Amino acid sequence: MKEVTKEVILDLLPLYLAGEVSAETAALVKKHLETDPELAETAKEMAKADSLGKVPIPFKKEVALETYNEAKKWMTIRTLGLAAIVGLVLMCLFLAVLTGTVVDSLTHFFMP
């Protein structure tokens, strides 16, 4: 079998570091990293950079409460806006019916 090249190991490295490879592939990558110190250093840097992205953001109650209050404010504004729109539509509908009724009554009054 042909020897695995450095480029193939570089392709497998992200999967290896994420623990998403089979045991056989992990052993192959590990063996190659033991023989290639430059690639081993690259793997360490990649693992370090990847682990920095997984650091959880500290949870603060004050921030959560502030976010909740902001969301509550916008939900109230949205609800009031929708209520105003519905009220305006109903008022326009009422006025249209009332106007039609008045026009119909006036037509019958002036043109018997």
N, CA, C and O atoms as a printed pandas DataFrame, in Angstrom:
     atom_number atom_name residue_name chain_id  residue_number  x_coord  y_coord  z_coord
0              1         N          MET        A               1    0.840   -1.181    0.000
1              2        CA          MET        A               1    0.000    0.000    0.000
2              3         C          MET        A               1    0.881    1.239    0.000
3              4         O          MET        A               1    1.945    1.269    0.619
4              5         N          LYS        A               2    0.422    2.243   -0.697
5              6        CA          LYS        A               2    1.145    3.499   -0.802
6              7         C          LYS        A               2    1.130    4.231    0.543
7              8         O          LYS        A               2    0.128    4.203    1.258
8              9         N          GLU        A               3    2.242    4.884    0.884
9             10        CA          GLU        A               3    2.335    5.602    2.159
10            11         C          GLU        A               3    1.432    6.833    2.138
11            12         O          GLU        A               3    1.282    7.493    1.110
12            13         N          VAL        A               4    0.834    7.128    3.291
13            14        CA          VAL        A               4   -0.068    8.269    3.419
14            15         C          VAL        A               4    0.759    9.544    3.420
15            16         O          VAL        A               4    1.753    9.652    4.139
16            17         N          THR        A               5    0.341   10.509    2.609
17            18        CA          THR        A               5    1.090   11.764    2.496
18            19         C          THR        A               5    0.677   12.746    3.590
19            20         O          THR        A               5   -0.331   12.571    4.274
20            21         N          LYS        A               6    1.493   13.774    3.723
21            22        CA          LYS        A               6    1.235   14.811    4.716
22            23         C          LYS        A               6   -0.083   15.536    4.393
23            24         O          LYS        A               6   -0.818   15.925    5.301
24            25         N          GLU        A               7   -0.371   15.713    3.106
25            26        CA          GLU        A               7   -1.592   16.403    2.702
26            27         C          GLU        A               7   -2.837   15.628    3.126
27            28         O          GLU        A               7   -3.840   16.223    3.521
28            29         N          VAL        A               8   -2.772   14.310    3.044
29            30        CA          VAL        A               8   -3.903   13.480    3.472
30            31         C          VAL        A               8   -4.101   13.613    4.977
31            32         O          VAL        A               8   -5.233   13.717    5.449
32            33         N          ILE        A               9   -3.020   13.610    5.722
33            34        CA          ILE        A               9   -3.112   13.770    7.182
34            35         C          ILE        A               9   -3.674   15.147    7.524
35            36         O          ILE        A               9   -4.480   15.275    8.446
36            37         N          LEU        A              10   -3.255   16.175    6.790
37            38        CA          LEU        A              10   -3.792   17.519    7.013
38            39         C          LEU        A              10   -5.300   17.549    6.742
39            40         O          LEU        A              10   -6.047   18.231    7.443
40            41         N          ASP        A              11   -5.738   16.814    5.731
41            42        CA          ASP        A              11   -7.174   16.740    5.440
42            43         C          ASP        A              11   -7.933   16.041    6.566
43            44         O          ASP        A              11   -9.057   16.419    6.896
44            45         N          LEU        A              12   -7.310   15.017    7.153
45            46        CA          LEU        A              12   -7.959   14.248    8.213
46            47         C          LEU        A              12   -7.863   14.914    9.588
47            48         O          LEU        A              12   -8.630   14.587   10.493
48            49         N          LEU        A              13   -6.936   15.833    9.739
49            50        CA          LEU        A              13   -6.650   16.425   11.045
50            51         C          LEU        A              13   -7.864   17.053   11.729
51            52         O          LEU        A              13   -8.074   16.799   12.915
52            53         N          PRO        A              14   -8.674   17.861   11.038
53            54        CA          PRO        A              14   -9.850   18.430   11.738
54            55         C          PRO        A              14  -10.811   17.360   12.251
55            56         O          PRO        A              14  -11.354   17.487   13.348
56            57         N          LEU        A              15  -11.018   16.318   11.466
57            58        CA          LEU        A              15  -11.890   15.220   11.907
58            59         C          LEU        A              15  -11.263   14.461   13.071
59            60         O          LEU        A              15  -11.958   14.053   14.002
60            61         N          TYR        A              16   -9.948   14.274   13.012
61            62        CA          TYR        A              16   -9.221   13.581   14.079
62            63         C          TYR        A              16   -9.334   14.365   15.391
63            64         O          TYR        A              16   -9.602   13.789   16.445
64            65         N          LEU        A              17   -9.127   15.675   15.315
65            66        CA          LEU        A              17   -9.186   16.515   16.516
66            67         C          LEU        A              17  -10.604   16.591   17.082
67            68         O          LEU        A              17  -10.785   16.757   18.289
68            69         N          ALA        A              18  -11.602   16.471   16.217
69            70        CA          ALA        A              18  -12.990   16.502   16.669
70            71         C          ALA        A              18  -13.451   15.144   17.182
71            72         O          ALA        A              18  -14.548   15.022   17.729
72            73         N          GLY        A              19  -12.614   14.120   17.005
73            74        CA          GLY        A              19  -12.976   12.781   17.455
74            75         C          GLY        A              19  -13.991   12.107   16.549
75            76         O          GLY        A              19  -14.759   11.253   16.992
76            77         N          GLU        A              20  -13.994   12.491   15.274
77            78        CA          GLU        A              20  -14.987   11.984   14.334
78            79         C          GLU        A              20  -14.431   10.932   13.378
79            80         O          GLU        A              20  -15.042   10.659   12.345
80            81         N          VAL        A              21  -13.293   10.343   13.702
81            82        CA          VAL        A              21  -12.708    9.328   12.821
82            83         C          VAL        A              21  -12.767    7.965   13.505
83            84         O          VAL        A              21  -12.933    7.858   14.720
84            85         N          SER        A              22  -12.628    6.942   12.693
85            86        CA          SER        A              22  -12.615    5.588   13.248
86            87         C          SER        A              22  -11.324    5.371   14.030
87            88         O          SER        A              22  -10.379    6.155   13.929
88            89         N          ALA        A              23  -11.301    4.317   14.795
89            90        CA          ALA        A              23  -10.116    3.993   15.593
90            91         C          ALA        A              23   -8.911    3.745   14.689
91            92         O          ALA        A              23   -7.788    4.125   15.022
92            93         N          GLU        A              24   -9.147    3.113   13.560
93            94        CA          GLU        A              24   -8.068    2.823   12.617
94            95         C          GLU        A              24   -7.465    4.111   12.056
95            96         O          GLU        A              24   -6.245    4.257   11.979
96            97         N          THR        A              25   -8.341    5.044   11.665
97            98        CA          THR        A              25   -7.863    6.321   11.128
98            99         C          THR        A              25   -7.169    7.123   12.218
99           100         O          THR        A              25   -6.160    7.777   11.955
100          101         N          ALA        A              26   -7.690    7.083   13.425
101          102        CA          ALA        A              26   -7.070    7.803   14.541
102          103         C          ALA        A              26   -5.666    7.270   14.796
103          104         O          ALA        A              26   -4.739    8.041   15.043
104          105         N          ALA        A              27   -5.513    5.955   14.736
105          106        CA          ALA        A              27   -4.192    5.361   14.947
106          107         C          ALA        A              27   -3.231    5.778   13.835
107          108         O          ALA        A              27   -2.057    6.046   14.089
108          109         N          LEU        A              28   -3.737    5.831   12.603
109          110        CA          LEU        A              28   -2.904    6.244   11.469
110          111         C          LEU        A              28   -2.434    7.683   11.635
111          112         O          LEU        A              28   -1.254    7.984   11.454
112          113         N          VAL        A              29   -3.369    8.575   11.983
113          114        CA          VAL        A              29   -3.015    9.991   12.148
114          115         C          VAL        A              29   -2.049   10.150   13.315
115          116         O          VAL        A              29   -1.058   10.872   13.209
116          117         N          LYS        A              30   -2.335    9.478   14.428
117          118        CA          LYS        A              30   -1.468    9.568   15.604
118          119         C          LYS        A              30   -0.048    9.095   15.279
119          120         O          LYS        A              30    0.927    9.726   15.687
120          121         N          LYS        A              31    0.066    7.990   14.549
121          122        CA          LYS        A              31    1.372    7.462   14.152
122          123         C          LYS        A              31    2.122    8.468   13.279
123          124         O          LYS        A              31    3.325    8.674   13.440
124          125         N          HIS        A              32    1.397    9.084   12.363
125          126        CA          HIS        A              32    2.024   10.066   11.472
126          127         C          HIS        A              32    2.463   11.304   12.254
127          128         O          HIS        A              32    3.517   11.873   11.970
128          129         N          LEU        A              33    1.657   11.728   13.245
129          130        CA          LEU        A              33    2.013   12.893   14.057
130          131         C          LEU        A              33    3.256   12.628   14.901
131          132         O          LEU        A              33    4.032   13.545   15.172
132          133         N          GLU        A              34    3.444   11.383   15.313
133          134        CA          GLU        A              34    4.627   11.030   16.103
134          135         C          GLU        A              34    5.901   11.095   15.265
135          136         O          GLU        A              34    6.984   11.346   15.794
136          137         N          THR        A              35    5.774   10.870   13.973
137          138        CA          THR        A              35    6.961   10.892   13.107
138          139         C          THR        A              35    7.220   12.245   12.468
139          140         O          THR        A              35    8.302   12.479   11.929
140          141         N          ASP        A              36    6.234   13.144   12.522
141          142        CA          ASP        A              36    6.378   14.458   11.880
142          143         C          ASP        A              36    6.155   15.550   12.924
143          144         O          ASP        A              36    5.010   15.921   13.181
144          145         N          PRO        A              37    7.241   16.083   13.543
145          146        CA          PRO        A              37    7.085   17.081   14.608
146          147         C          PRO        A              37    6.433   18.384   14.127
147          148         O          PRO        A              37    5.706   19.031   14.880
148          149         N          GLU        A              38    6.694   18.760   12.882
149          150        CA          GLU        A              38    6.097   19.994   12.341
150          151         C          GLU        A              38    4.573   19.844   12.251
151          152         O          GLU        A              38    3.830   20.754   12.618
152          153         N          LEU        A              39    4.130   18.716   11.771
153          154        CA          LEU        A              39    2.700   18.451   11.666
154          155         C          LEU        A              39    2.076   18.293   13.057
155          156         O          LEU        A              39    0.933   18.695   13.276
156          157         N          ALA        A              40    2.817   17.715   13.983
157          158        CA          ALA        A              40    2.336   17.573   15.355
158          159         C          ALA        A              40    2.118   18.949   15.986
159          160         O          ALA        A              40    1.145   19.158   16.711
160          161         N          GLU        A              41    3.022   19.878   15.710
161          162        CA          GLU        A              41    2.880   21.250   16.221
162          163         C          GLU        A              41    1.652   21.920   15.599
163          164         O          GLU        A              41    0.911   22.627   16.282
164          165         N          THR        A              42    1.445   21.697   14.321
165          166        CA          THR        A              42    0.260   22.237   13.644
166          167         C          THR        A              42   -1.006   21.675   14.281
167          168         O          THR        A              42   -1.978   22.402   14.481
168          169         N          ALA        A              43   -0.994   20.396   14.596
169          170        CA          ALA        A              43   -2.150   19.764   15.231
170          171         C          ALA        A              43   -2.417   20.371   16.609
171          172         O          ALA        A              43   -3.568   20.596   16.982
172          173         N          LYS        A              44   -1.338   20.636   17.366
173          174        CA          LYS        A              44   -1.504   21.249   18.686
174          175         C          LYS        A              44   -2.130   22.636   18.570
175          176         O          LYS        A              44   -3.014   22.997   19.346
176          177         N          GLU        A              45   -1.657   23.413   17.582
177          178        CA          GLU        A              45   -2.199   24.769   17.378
178          179         C          GLU        A              45   -3.665   24.713   16.963
179          180         O          GLU        A              45   -4.483   25.518   17.408
180          181         N          MET        A              46   -3.983   23.742   16.099
181          182        CA          MET        A              46   -5.377   23.597   15.668
182          183         C          MET        A              46   -6.270   23.190   16.841
183          184         O          MET        A              46   -7.387   23.690   16.977
184          185         N          ALA        A              47   -5.782   22.296   17.675
185          186        CA          ALA        A              47   -6.560   21.856   18.835
186          187         C          ALA        A              47   -6.757   23.009   19.806
187          188         O          ALA        A              47   -7.833   23.166   20.383
188          189         N          LYS        A              48   -5.726   23.808   19.984
189          190        CA          LYS        A              48   -5.805   24.954   20.885
190          191         C          LYS        A              48   -6.806   25.981   20.353
191          192         O          LYS        A              48   -7.631   26.494   21.108
192          193         N          ALA        A              49   -6.732   26.278   19.064
193          194        CA          ALA        A              49   -7.646   27.247   18.459
194          195         C          ALA        A              49   -9.076   26.736   18.501
195          196         O          ALA        A              49  -10.002   27.515   18.728
196          197         N          ASP        A              50   -9.270   25.443   18.287
197          198        CA          ASP        A              50  -10.607   24.865   18.301
198          199         C          ASP        A              50  -11.197   24.889   19.714
199          200         O          ASP        A              50  -12.388   25.149   19.888
200          201         N          SER        A              51  -10.375   24.623   20.701
201          202        CA          SER        A              51  -10.888   24.605   22.075
202          203         C          SER        A              51  -11.252   26.002   22.550
203          204         O          SER        A              51  -12.107   26.144   23.424
204          205         N          LEU        A              52  -10.624   27.042   21.997
205          206        CA          LEU        A              52  -10.967   28.408   22.375
206          207         C          LEU        A              52  -12.378   28.754   21.928
207          208         O          LEU        A              52  -13.065   29.535   22.587
208          209         N          GLY        A              53  -12.818   28.177   20.808
209          210        CA          GLY        A              53  -14.157   28.442   20.319
210          211         C          GLY        A              53  -15.233   27.767   21.144
211          212         O          GLY        A              53  -16.405   28.123   21.024
212          213         N          LYS        A              54  -14.874   26.809   21.974
213          214        CA          LYS        A              54  -15.843   26.064   22.766
214          215         C          LYS        A              54  -15.971   26.587   24.191
215          216         O          LYS        A              54  -16.703   26.011   24.995
216          217         N          VAL        A              55  -15.269   27.671   24.515
217          218        CA          VAL        A              55  -15.331   28.221   25.864
218          219         C          VAL        A              55  -16.706   28.849   26.065
219          220         O          VAL        A              55  -17.096   29.718   25.285
220          221         N          PRO        A              56  -17.451   28.434   27.086
221          222        CA          PRO        A              56  -18.792   28.989   27.284
222          223         C          PRO        A              56  -18.719   30.437   27.756
223          224         O          PRO        A              56  -17.806   30.830   28.482
224          225         N          ILE        A              57  -19.683   31.200   27.336
225          226        CA          ILE        A              57  -19.768   32.593   27.757
226          227         C          ILE        A              57  -20.343   32.609   29.168
227          228         O          ILE        A              57  -21.350   31.953   29.434
228          229         N          PRO        A              58  -19.716   33.351   30.072
229          230        CA          PRO        A              58  -20.229   33.389   31.445
230          231         C          PRO        A              58  -21.657   33.930   31.481
231          232         O          PRO        A              58  -21.963   34.927   30.827
232          233         N          PHE        A              59  -22.514   33.282   32.232
233          234        CA          PHE        A              59  -23.921   33.662   32.338
234          235         C          PHE        A              59  -24.085   34.615   33.512
235          236         O          PHE        A              59  -23.695   34.302   34.637
236          237         N          LYS        A              60  -24.658   35.762   33.246
237          238        CA          LYS        A              60  -24.909   36.740   34.308
238          239         C          LYS        A              60  -26.403   37.010   34.360
239          240         O          LYS        A              60  -27.041   37.243   33.333
240          241         N          LYS        A              61  -26.950   36.976   35.562
241          242        CA          LYS        A              61  -28.383   37.191   35.729
242          243         C          LYS        A              61  -28.799   38.581   35.277
243          244         O          LYS        A              61  -29.892   38.757   34.739
244          245         N          GLU        A              62  -27.943   39.564   35.490
245          246        CA          GLU        A              62  -28.279   40.934   35.120
246          247         C          GLU        A              62  -28.456   41.051   33.609
247          248         O          GLU        A              62  -29.382   41.706   33.131
248          249         N          VAL        A              63  -27.563   40.413   32.870
249          250        CA          VAL        A              63  -27.644   40.459   31.413
250          251         C          VAL        A              63  -28.899   39.731   30.939
251          252         O          VAL        A              63  -29.592   40.203   30.037
252          253         N          ALA        A              64  -29.189   38.588   31.545
253          254        CA          ALA        A              64  -30.388   37.832   31.164
254          255         C          ALA        A              64  -31.650   38.628   31.462
255          256         O          ALA        A              64  -32.576   38.650   30.650
256          257         N          LEU        A              65  -31.697   39.281   32.616
257          258        CA          LEU        A              65  -32.862   40.082   32.978
258          259         C          LEU        A              65  -33.017   41.275   32.036
259          260         O          LEU        A              65  -34.128   41.611   31.625
260          261         N          GLU        A              66  -31.909   41.901   31.704
261          262        CA          GLU        A              66  -31.947   43.036   30.781
262          263         C          GLU        A              66  -32.456   42.589   29.404
263          264         O          GLU        A              66  -33.259   43.283   28.779
264          265         N          THR        A              67  -31.992   41.451   28.946
265          266        CA          THR        A              67  -32.438   40.918   27.659
266          267         C          THR        A              67  -33.919   40.585   27.708
267          268         O          THR        A              67  -34.656   40.878   26.767
268          269         N          TYR        A              68  -34.358   39.974   28.802
269          270        CA          TYR        A              68  -35.774   39.636   28.967
270          271         C          TYR        A              68  -36.634   40.899   28.940
271          272         O          TYR        A              68  -37.659   40.939   28.258
272          273         N          ASN        A              69  -36.222   41.926   29.676
273          274        CA          ASN        A              69  -36.992   43.170   29.717
274          275         C          ASN        A              69  -37.047   43.842   28.352
275          276         O          ASN        A              69  -38.081   44.393   27.974
276          277         N          GLU        A              70  -35.957   43.803   27.619
277          278        CA          GLU        A              70  -35.936   44.388   26.274
278          279         C          GLU        A              70  -36.887   43.631   25.347
279          280         O          GLU        A              70  -37.625   44.243   24.575
280          281         N          ALA        A              71  -36.870   42.305   25.426
281          282        CA          ALA        A              71  -37.761   41.498   24.595
282          283         C          ALA        A              71  -39.222   41.753   24.986
283          284         O          ALA        A              71  -40.095   41.839   24.123
284          285         N          LYS        A              72  -39.474   41.870   26.273
285          286        CA          LYS        A              72  -40.833   42.131   26.759
286          287         C          LYS        A              72  -41.327   43.484   26.259
287          288         O          LYS        A              72  -42.490   43.619   25.878
288          289         N          LYS        A              73  -40.453   44.481   26.259
289          290        CA          LYS        A              73  -40.816   45.817   25.772
290          291         C          LYS        A              73  -41.214   45.749   24.302
291          292         O          LYS        A              73  -42.234   46.314   23.907
292          293         N          TRP        A              74  -40.416   45.062   23.496
293          294        CA          TRP        A              74  -40.697   44.982   22.062
294          295         C          TRP        A              74  -41.941   44.144   21.780
295          296         O          TRP        A              74  -42.661   44.414   20.818
296          297         N          MET        A              75  -42.198   43.142   22.598
297          298        CA          MET        A              75  -43.424   42.358   22.426
298          299         C          MET        A              75  -44.653   43.210   22.751
299          300         O          MET        A              75  -45.685   43.085   22.091
300          301         N          THR        A              76  -44.549   44.061   23.750
301          302        CA          THR        A              76  -45.646   44.964   24.091
302          303         C          THR        A              76  -45.891   45.954   22.969
303          304         O          THR        A              76  -47.037   46.194   22.589
304          305         N          ILE        A              77  -44.825   46.531   22.435
305          306        CA          ILE        A              77  -44.948   47.476   21.317
306          307         C          ILE        A              77  -45.591   46.788   20.118
307          308         O          ILE        A              77  -46.456   47.365   19.459
308          309         N          ARG        A              78  -45.171   45.557   19.833
309          310        CA          ARG        A              78  -45.731   44.816   18.704
310          311         C          ARG        A              78  -47.211   44.540   18.926
311          312         O          ARG        A              78  -48.018   44.696   18.010
312          313         N          THR        A              79  -47.568   44.133   20.134
313          314        CA          THR        A              79  -48.974   43.831   20.441
314          315         C          THR        A              79  -49.837   45.078   20.321
315          316         O          THR        A              79  -50.930   45.021   19.756
316          317         N          LEU        A              80  -49.358   46.209   20.847
317          318        CA          LEU        A              80  -50.122   47.456   20.750
318          319         C          LEU        A              80  -50.241   47.912   19.299
319          320         O          LEU        A              80  -51.286   48.419   18.891
320          321         N          GLY        A              81  -49.182   47.734   18.525
321          322        CA          GLY        A              81  -49.219   48.097   17.109
322          323         C          GLY        A              81  -50.229   47.254   16.345
323          324         O          GLY        A              81  -50.994   47.775   15.534
324          325         N          LEU        A              82  -50.229   45.959   16.602
325          326        CA          LEU        A              82  -51.198   45.081   15.932
326          327         C          LEU        A              82  -52.627   45.424   16.355
327          328         O          LEU        A              82  -53.541   45.401   15.531
328          329         N          ALA        A              83  -52.819   45.739   17.631
329          330        CA          ALA        A              83  -54.152   46.118   18.105
330          331         C          ALA        A              83  -54.608   47.411   17.432
331          332         O          ALA        A              83  -55.781   47.537   17.080
332          333         N          ALA        A              84  -53.714   48.362   17.249
333          334        CA          ALA        A              84  -54.050   49.615   16.580
334          335         C          ALA        A              84  -54.424   49.360   15.116
335          336         O          ALA        A              84  -55.367   49.959   14.599
336          337         N          ILE        A              85  -53.693   48.484   14.463
337          338        CA          ILE        A              85  -53.992   48.174   13.060
338          339         C          ILE        A              85  -55.359   47.500   12.944
339          340         O          ILE        A              85  -56.161   47.862   12.082
340          341         N          VAL        A              86  -55.624   46.523   13.808
341          342        CA          VAL        A              86  -56.921   45.842   13.781
342          343         C          VAL        A              86  -58.038   46.841   14.075
343          344         O          VAL        A              86  -59.074   46.813   13.410
344          345         N          GLY        A              87  -57.849   47.717   15.055
345          346        CA          GLY        A              87  -58.849   48.735   15.378
346          347         C          GLY        A              87  -59.097   49.669   14.207
347          348         O          GLY        A              87  -60.243   50.020   13.927
348          349         N          LEU        A              88  -58.049   50.070   13.526
349          350        CA          LEU        A              88  -58.180   50.962   12.373
350          351         C          LEU        A              88  -58.944   50.281   11.238
351          352         O          LEU        A              88  -59.782   50.906   10.588
352          353         N          VAL        A              89  -58.659   49.020   11.004
353          354        CA          VAL        A              89  -59.350   48.276    9.949
354          355         C          VAL        A              89  -60.836   48.145   10.290
355          356         O          VAL        A              89  -61.695   48.345    9.431
356          357         N          LEU        A              90  -61.133   47.808   11.544
357          358        CA          LEU        A              90  -62.531   47.688   11.960
358          359         C          LEU        A              90  -63.253   49.028   11.870
359          360         O          LEU        A              90  -64.415   49.077   11.467
360          361         N          MET        A              91  -62.584   50.105   12.238
361          362        CA          MET        A              91  -63.187   51.428   12.148
362          363         C          MET        A              91  -63.460   51.792   10.690
363          364         O          MET        A              91  -64.516   52.346   10.385
364          365         N          CYS        A              92  -62.542   51.495    9.798
365          366        CA          CYS        A              92  -62.747   51.771    8.371
366          367         C          CYS        A              92  -63.909   50.950    7.825
367          368         O          CYS        A              92  -64.715   51.445    7.038
368          369         N          LEU        A              93  -63.988   49.698    8.248
369          370        CA          LEU        A              93  -65.098   48.840    7.819
370          371         C          LEU        A              93  -66.428   49.391    8.327
371          372         O          LEU        A              93  -67.407   49.439    7.582
372          373         N          PHE        A              94  -66.463   49.804    9.585
373          374        CA          PHE        A              94  -67.673   50.396   10.163
374          375         C          PHE        A              94  -68.071   51.663    9.415
375          376         O          PHE        A              94  -69.245   51.860    9.100
376          377         N          LEU        A              95  -67.093   52.522    9.130
377          378        CA          LEU        A              95  -67.380   53.764    8.405
378          379         C          LEU        A              95  -67.868   53.482    6.989
379          380         O          LEU        A              95  -68.746   54.180    6.482
380          381         N          ALA        A              96  -67.299   52.459    6.349
381          382        CA          ALA        A              96  -67.738   52.114    5.000
382          383         C          ALA        A              96  -69.181   51.636    5.011
383          384         O          ALA        A              96  -69.964   52.018    4.141
384          385         N          VAL        A              97  -69.542   50.810    5.980
385          386        CA          VAL        A              97  -70.924   50.332    6.093
386          387         C          VAL        A              97  -71.849   51.489    6.429
387          388         O          VAL        A              97  -72.927   51.620    5.850
388          389         N          LEU        A              98  -71.423   52.329    7.372
389          390        CA          LEU        A              98  -72.241   53.480    7.768
390          391         C          LEU        A              98  -72.424   54.435    6.600
391          392         O          LEU        A              98  -73.531   54.926    6.380
392          393         N          THR        A              99  -71.368   54.710    5.848
393          394        CA          THR        A              99  -71.445   55.602    4.695
394          395         C          THR        A              99  -72.379   55.012    3.644
395          396         O          THR        A              99  -73.184   55.733    3.055
396          397         N          GLY        A             100  -72.277   53.710    3.405
397          398        CA          GLY        A             100  -73.170   53.063    2.439
398          399         C          GLY        A             100  -74.617   53.152    2.872
399          400         O          GLY        A             100  -75.506   53.364    2.047
400          401         N          THR        A             101  -74.856   52.991    4.163
401          402        CA          THR        A             101  -76.221   53.071    4.680
402          403         C          THR        A             101  -76.764   54.490    4.551
403          404         O          THR        A             101  -77.921   54.675    4.171
404          405         N          VAL        A             102  -75.946   55.490    4.861
405          406        CA          VAL        A             102  -76.366   56.892    4.778
406          407         C          VAL        A             102  -76.640   57.259    3.323
407          408         O          VAL        A             102  -77.645   57.902    3.019
408          409         N          VAL        A             103  -75.755   56.855    2.434
409          410        CA          VAL        A             103  -75.946   57.166    1.016
410          411         C          VAL        A             103  -77.216   56.491    0.503
411          412         O          VAL        A             103  -77.974   57.089   -0.260
412          413         N          ASP        A             104  -77.445   55.255    0.918
413          414        CA          ASP        A             104  -78.645   54.530    0.507
414          415         C          ASP        A             104  -79.898   55.220    1.041
415          416         O          ASP        A             104  -80.899   55.331    0.333
416          417         N          SER        A             105  -79.841   55.680    2.283
417          418        CA          SER        A             105  -80.994   56.382    2.866
418          419         C          SER        A             105  -81.245   57.695    2.162
419          420         O          SER        A             105  -82.395   58.034    1.882
420          421         N          LEU        A             106  -80.188   58.444    1.868
421          422        CA          LEU        A             106  -80.347   59.728    1.176
422          423         C          LEU        A             106  -80.869   59.524   -0.236
423          424         O          LEU        A             106  -81.667   60.322   -0.728
424          425         N          THR        A             107  -80.431   58.481   -0.875
425          426        CA          THR        A             107  -80.912   58.200   -2.227
426          427         C          THR        A             107  -82.411   57.919   -2.214
427          428         O          THR        A             107  -83.136   58.412   -3.078
428          429         N          HIS        A             108  -82.880   57.144   -1.259
429          430        CA          HIS        A             108  -84.301   56.861   -1.141
430          431         C          HIS        A             108  -85.087   58.102   -0.714
431          432         O          HIS        A             108  -86.248   58.261   -1.091
432          433         N          PHE        A             109  -84.460   58.981    0.071
433          434        CA          PHE        A             109  -85.146   60.187    0.540
434          435         C          PHE        A             109  -85.344   61.177   -0.595
435          436         O          PHE        A             109  -86.430   61.739   -0.733
436          437         N          PHE        A             110  -84.301   61.409   -1.428
437          438        CA          PHE        A             110  -84.384   62.400   -2.476
438          439         C          PHE        A             110  -84.973   61.848   -3.772
439          440         O          PHE        A             110  -85.468   62.625   -4.588
440          441         N          MET        A             111  -84.937   60.572   -3.982
441          442        CA          MET        A             111  -85.473   59.962   -5.195
442          443         C          MET        A             111  -86.474   58.879   -4.818
443          444         O          MET        A             111  -86.116   57.706   -4.707
444          445         N          PRO        A             112  -87.709   59.267   -4.625
445          446        CA          PRO        A             112  -88.692   58.287   -4.165
446          447         C          PRO        A             112  -89.093   57.290   -5.235
447          448         O          PRO        A             112  -89.914   56.409   -4.982
